[in-house]
Amino acid sequence: MVIPCIDLQGGKVVQLVQGREKALEGEAPVVMLKRFEAFPEIQIIDLDAATGDGSNDAIVEMLASRAVTRVGGGVRTPERAGKLVECGAHKVIVGTAALDAARLAEISAAAGRDRLIVALDSRGGRVVVKGWREPTQFRAEELIERTAPFCSGFLCTFVDKEGLMQGTNLDWFRSLRKATPLELSAAGGITTLDEIRELTSLNIHAVVGMAIYTGRLDLAELAKIG
């Protein structure tokens, strides 16, 4: 499955390079939602909430109520996770809070394990948290084993290539596929249809952002993949 992204910062749809430098702005959130309506699922990330620089709660909740979405960014309490589910989020993505076992258990109970996705984003071989600003000592494979009892799947971003339009690291995703039978979604530098087809053959969803917003990948072609 191909999953297009709507990343929010300051009330606008944006695409960042490696989570830091803004590369471009998209159309209004509701317009992007309409553009992506042919896809089975859409990913919504509140970048401001992820970095602790505010939030886009009203926009996030509006989008979650209008489409099949997976929503993340700053989901660090069971209350927030539960509210997103109430607003209509199909799945909730938890990153930083997943490193706290007790907190993760609480969030899983609030959202429901079947609705929870753990985000394990990696830079330089180690998982990074708090909007990719803070490195940890853990590799993604380690945290997959630790967090699997609380979630239905994983969103793994290869941050080293995020937004660079240089392709992703398929070998890394192959290793992650071997580490878990749960649903796995890949992000970070996915640029070509060949990469998406390879990920699909591995039973890994492809989360695509920059390549869509720059026109490198055609929405109609991507929708055919499903």
C-alpha positions in Angstrom: 0.0 0.0 0.0 1.2 3.5 -0.8 0.4 6.1 1.9 0.7 9.8 1.0 1.7 12.2 3.8 0.3 15.5 5.0 2.9 17.0 7.4 1.7 20.1 9.3 3.8 23.0 10.6 2.4 26.4 11.6 -1.0 25.5 10.2 0.4 24.7 6.7 1.2 21.6 4.8 5.0 21.4 4.4 7.8 19.1 3.4 11.1 19.2 5.3 14.5 17.9 4.5 15.6 15.5 7.3 13.1 17.0 9.6 14.8 20.4 9.7 14.8 22.7 6.7 11.5 23.5 5.0 11.8 22.6 1.3 8.3 23.5 0.2 4.7 24.2 1.1 1.7 22.3 -0.2 -1.9 23.4 -0.7 -4.3 23.8 2.1 -4.8 20.7 4.3 -8.4 20.1 3.0 -7.2 20.4 -0.6 -4.4 17.9 0.0 -6.9 15.5 1.6 -9.0 15.8 -1.5 -6.0 15.2 -3.8 -5.2 12.0 -1.9 -8.8 10.6 -1.7 -8.0 7.7 -4.1 -5.6 6.2 -1.5 -6.8 3.7 1.1 -5.0 5.6 3.9 -3.4 9.0 4.5 -0.7 9.8 7.0 -1.1 13.0 9.1 1.9 14.2 11.1 1.9 17.3 13.4 5.5 18.4 13.2 5.0 21.2 15.7 3.7 18.8 18.3 6.5 16.4 17.5 9.1 19.0 18.3 7.3 20.6 21.2 6.9 23.9 19.3 3.1 24.1 19.5 0.4 22.0 17.8 -2.0 21.9 14.9 -4.7 20.0 16.9 -7.7 21.6 15.3 -6.5 20.8 11.7 -5.4 17.3 12.7 -8.7 16.5 14.3 -10.6 17.9 11.3 -8.6 15.8 8.8 -9.0 12.6 11.0 -12.7 13.1 10.9 -12.9 13.2 7.1 -10.7 10.4 5.9 -9.1 7.1 6.8 -5.9 8.4 8.5 -3.0 7.4 10.6 -2.1 10.3 12.9 1.1 11.1 14.7 3.3 13.9 16.1 3.4 14.6 19.8 1.2 11.8 20.8 2.7 11.3 24.3 -0.3 10.7 26.6 -3.2 8.2 26.6 -5.6 11.2 26.7 -4.3 12.5 23.3 -4.3 9.0 21.8 -7.9 8.4 22.9 -9.1 11.8 21.6 -7.6 11.1 18.2 -9.5 7.8 18.0 -12.7 9.6 19.1 -12.1 12.1 16.3 -11.9 9.3 13.7 -8.2 8.5 13.4 -8.0 4.9 12.0 -4.6 4.5 13.6 -2.4 6.5 16.0 1.4 6.8 15.7 3.5 7.0 18.8 7.2 7.8 18.7 9.0 9.4 21.6 6.6 8.0 24.2 7.2 4.5 22.9 10.6 4.4 24.8 8.8 4.6 28.1 7.3 1.1 28.6 4.7 2.2 31.2 3.6 5.2 29.1 3.4 3.0 26.0 1.2 0.5 27.8 -1.2 3.3 28.9 -1.4 4.7 25.4 -2.0 1.3 23.9 -4.8 0.7 26.3 -6.4 4.0 25.5 -6.2 3.7 21.7 -6.3 0.0 21.4 -3.4 -2.2 20.4 -4.9 -2.8 17.0 -4.9 1.0 16.3 -1.4 1.8 17.6 1.7 2.2 15.4 5.1 2.7 16.9 7.4 5.0 15.0 11.0 4.0 15.0 12.9 6.6 13.1 16.6 6.1 12.5 19.6 8.4 11.8 23.1 7.0 11.7 21.9 3.6 12.8 20.2 4.8 16.0 16.6 5.7 16.7 16.0 9.4 17.1 13.1 11.0 19.0 11.5 14.4 19.8 11.0 15.3 16.2 14.3 13.6 15.2 16.3 16.0 17.3 17.4 13.7 20.0 19.4 10.5 19.4 19.0 7.4 21.5 21.3 4.4 22.1 18.9 2.0 20.5 18.7 0.4 17.1 15.3 0.0 15.5 15.5 -3.8 15.7 15.9 -3.7 19.5 12.9 -1.5 20.0 10.8 -3.6 17.6 11.1 -6.6 20.0 10.5 -4.4 23.1 7.4 -2.6 21.8 5.7 -5.3 19.7 3.3 -6.4 22.5 1.7 -2.9 22.6 1.1 -2.2 18.9 -0.1 -3.5 15.6 2.7 -2.3 13.5 5.7 0.0 12.9 6.5 3.1 11.0 10.2 3.2 10.3 11.8 6.3 8.7 15.3 6.2 7.3 16.0 9.8 8.3 19.5 9.9 6.7 17.7 10.1 3.3 14.5 11.9 4.3 13.6 14.6 1.8 16.8 14.3 -0.2 15.2 12.6 -3.3 18.2 10.3 -3.5 16.4 7.0 -2.8 16.0 5.1 0.4 17.9 2.2 2.1 16.1 -1.0 1.0 18.6 -3.2 2.8 17.6 -1.6 6.1 14.0 -2.3 5.5 14.7 -5.9 4.5 16.4 -6.3 7.9 13.4 -4.8 9.7 11.0 -7.1 7.8 12.9 -10.0 9.2 12.6 -8.6 12.7 8.8 -8.6 12.9 5.7 -10.3 11.4 3.7 -7.2 12.2 2.6 -4.5 9.7 5.6 -2.4 8.6 5.6 0.9 6.9 8.7 2.5 5.3 9.5 6.2 4.9 12.5 8.3 4.2 13.8 9.1 0.7 11.4 6.9 -1.3 11.8 8.3 -4.7 11.0 5.8 -7.5 8.2 3.3 -8.5 10.9 0.6 -8.4 11.5 1.2 -4.8 7.8 1.1 -4.0 7.4 -2.1 -5.9 10.3 -3.7 -4.0 8.9 -2.6 -0.7 5.5 -4.0 -1.7 7.1 -7.3 -2.6 8.4 -7.4 1.0 4.9 -6.7 2.3 6.0 -3.2 3.5 3.8 -0.1 3.0 5.5 2.9 1.3 4.9 6.2 3.0 5.7 8.9 0.4 6.0 12.7 0.8 8.6 14.7 -1.1 8.4 12.7 -4.3 4.7 13.4 -4.5 4.9 17.1 -3.7 7.7 17.8 -6.2 5.9 15.8 -8.9 8.6 13.2 -9.2 5.9 10.5 -8.7 2.5 10.7 -10.3 -0.5 10.3 -8.0 -2.5 8.4 -10.6 0.3 5.8 -11.0 0.7 5.5 -7.3 -3.0 5.0 -6.7 -2.9 2.0 -9.1 -0.4 0.3 -6.8 -3.0 0.6 -4.0 
